[in-house]
Amino acid sequence: MNSTPQLTKKNVALEVRNLRVVFHTYAGVVKAIDGVNLTVHSKELLGLVGESGSGKSVTALAIAGLLPENAEVLEGEVLLRGKDLLKQSKKELRMARLTDIALVFQDPMTYLNPVMTIGTQITEIFTGNLKIYKDELIQSRLDQIENELRQETDPKKISKLNEEKTKLEIKKQNSSGISKKEGKRLAKLLAIEYLKLVKLPEPERVFKMYPFELSGGMRQRAMIAMALVRRPAVLLADEITTALDVTVQAQILKLIKELRDKVDAAIILITHDLGIVAETCDRVAVMYAGNIVEEGDVIEIFKNPLHPYTVGLFGAVPRPDIEKENLEPVPGSVPDLINPPSGCRFHPRCPKAFERCPKSKPPLIEYKPGHKVACFLYGG
Ligand code: SF4
């Protein structure tokens, strides 16, 4: 487990405030997200955990502006760099998705284009939007040149690098764009750098390969490279290791942890697996039936779970630090969100429910610094 990076108001990357989302279906209105509040900071790995149907993925889609047509945001704010994404025009939202938010999903094959090489798929992000990425492409190459100059000893190569540096600096000052050919060259160099960053062996070769030529783990690494190459403020990773075997899963999680330290992005890791949260995340938010029911530092929550649902979740997974004779799953199942239970949505399954629980919804309160819980047993 990790220690939480220093969190201040300053390095907040994303803030979700009182988000409420419903889906209009033939069967009725599904009250999927019921007032979610969430804050995630730069260089922080936040685990969003819960059973399927708890609202984790809907929260991610709402953040990314990718909710399906039958969804309706009733209320709330998704603040990114101080701007509410929910109030932005389609064009502004597209821009935010291009530059600030990136997603990685469980099955990369669904999102990778099977008839395009990995390299083309990465470089296309830039060459299709050269006006937006001109400065970034030039700056990335200038940073690469600085690194290369630090290591280079051959005077001829040093002079060539300096020449390229001067030309790029002039282009950077110039208000006109860069040619498509130059954009492609810079994008290729950047793509290979990111394929290296995600530890793909022989990145130059992978650049020329098609998705079907890569293994599941390599495809997932390529997807992560594609997501990070735009230097997003927030990376949403939804069940990214579920389809992988245990060894590859461990490698991908190790990579995500390393990337947390290398890139400035806030990473939200969506999973139903508490083991992954314990191994990888700094903080955890536990979701149940469209609500965050507990949130805090991973070590604190694992040592001292408060909400009866979190306690139940921990009772359902084997833990090396606790000896248990029987693993007890949380009794019952996630409620029907067309007619969700009144008050605390967990009350029909809660072993500690009392008179007040079905009558009103417990607010998420700060039980102690860095540990929030939504349960009347702890106040509210
Ligand atoms: Fe259980 Fe009541 Fe707490 Fe909900 S508020 S978790 S029903 S004790």
Residues whose N, C-alpha, C, O or C-beta is under 5 A from the ligand:
A	BS01	SF4	P308 C344 F346 H347 C350 K352 A353 F354 C357 P362 A374 C375 F376 L377
